[in-house]
Amino acid sequence: MKVESPVEDGGVEEGKGAEVTGPGHVYDKGVKYLTERGLAVLPDKYVLPPHERPRPKERDSSPRRSGHGMRLPMVDFQELQGPNRRRVVESIAEACEKHGFFQVVNHGIPTEVLSDMIDMSTGFFEQPFEERARYMSPDMFSPVRYGTSMNQNNDTVLCWRDFLKITCPPTISEGSFRHWPSSPADFRKSVARYAMETKHMFLVLMEAILEGLLIRHKPNKQGQGPGADNIRDVRNRSEFDNVMEMFRGGSQLMVMNCYPPCPQPNLTLGMSPHSDYGFLTLLLQDNVEGLQLHHEEKWVTVHPVPGSFSVNVGDHLEIFSNGRYRSVLHRVLANHTKSRVSVVSIHSFPFDATVRPWAELVDEANPSLYRDTSFACFMDYISSSEPKRKNFLESRKLPS
Ligand SMILES: O=C(O)CCC(=O)C(=O)O
């Protein structure tokens, strides 16, 4: 490995990094650890093959490069709960179909809840390595886990990203955050508040998304428009409410991502192209660009909009919608000079539940397109292989 100063206790010397792998290796300590020791050259272990590197023009999101930066469809959260609900439900449905991503503004979560969450995440990663390392675990099921890359046990090339993952119970109480980091001060309180606020936002959005799916699937008797009668029918049969109940008792995984400055960002990625496993991912990013989504065969940068959330459809929603909504590939660029922090909140059914196309959407004309799936089979998949693009989702598709 080409480090400027000798790396203690990793025992790696200049030029030898690529050969050294395995548990306890310096790379397992994460990229923050490496940058704290000073790096002029990217270690080979992070260098992607040329065809997987971001192309120079994909890295330039300035307005003159139109097409490489984009604003996502906007959803006004307050409007969703007012007299214009119907129109907003339809615009969410359209965004889920066309982009798989949308931006939520006017959500009512106090600004300080968001800024505290970013500050707590930044503060956590800025602590001495020994403090962060207390949460390192090779166990992928550990409810609190500090790690690096995407799947550090299996990745052949590592990503320029460290993370802290926290699994939140459906109802958060003091007892539930006993194992969460206690430092920085107020970490538990701030993260718990943020988790509760994002869970609420998820539930409101999912209700609108279920309505949108019914509207799209069952147009009204005139063959167009609302389908509101159908929504009421379904609600009467309590199917709709049963699904909402699964979400209320469902899983929530919070992931705090840290992307320190990278000596050669053109040779690597902060996160390689992937889709998310759940129904929805709610993403809060600081003001440093990095997130890109794959849209119309191009990588486009999602410009951070202060105080807003980027929301994306996950694999479970693609399956549940029987392929109507798209779980879209996204990736994160590394940055030469700036450190970046993001927080994602990934929501789904309870971990032990089965996800399959919604019975309301499946009939003779619309046969089920996906196999039943579960969190357990997703974990089996990522524990046994290097996650690659949408391989997991592909593996759930039934032959047509
Ligand atoms: O950092 C970001 O903007 C995206 C993070 C992400 O895609 C993830 O954590 O799955």
The ligand as an SDF file (V2000), in Angstrom:
LIG
                    3D

 10  9  0  0  0  0  0  0  0  0999 V2000
  -24.6420    8.6560    0.5230 O   0  0  0  0  0  0  0  0  0  0  0  0
  -25.5790    8.6710   -0.2670 C   0  0  0  0  0  0  0  0  0  0  0  0
  -25.9490    9.7020   -0.8060 O   0  0  0  0  0  0  0  0  0  0  0  0
  -26.2890    7.3890   -0.6510 C   0  0  0  0  0  0  0  0  0  0  0  0
  -26.0960    6.2770    0.3220 C   0  0  0  0  0  0  0  0  0  0  0  0
  -26.6880    4.9870   -0.1370 C   0  0  0  0  0  0  0  0  0  0  0  0
  -26.9930    4.7990   -1.2950 O   0  0  0  0  0  0  0  0  0  0  0  0
  -26.8740    3.8990    0.8180 C   0  0  0  0  0  0  0  0  0  0  0  0
  -26.4930    4.0330    2.0010 O   0  0  0  0  0  0  0  0  0  0  0  0
  -27.4120    2.8310    0.3860 O   0  0  0  0  0  0  0  0  0  0  0  0
  1  2  2  0
  2  3  1  0
  2  4  1  0
  4  5  1  0
  5  6  1  0
  6  7  2  0
  6  8  1  0
  8  9  2  0
  8 10  1  0
M  END
$$$$
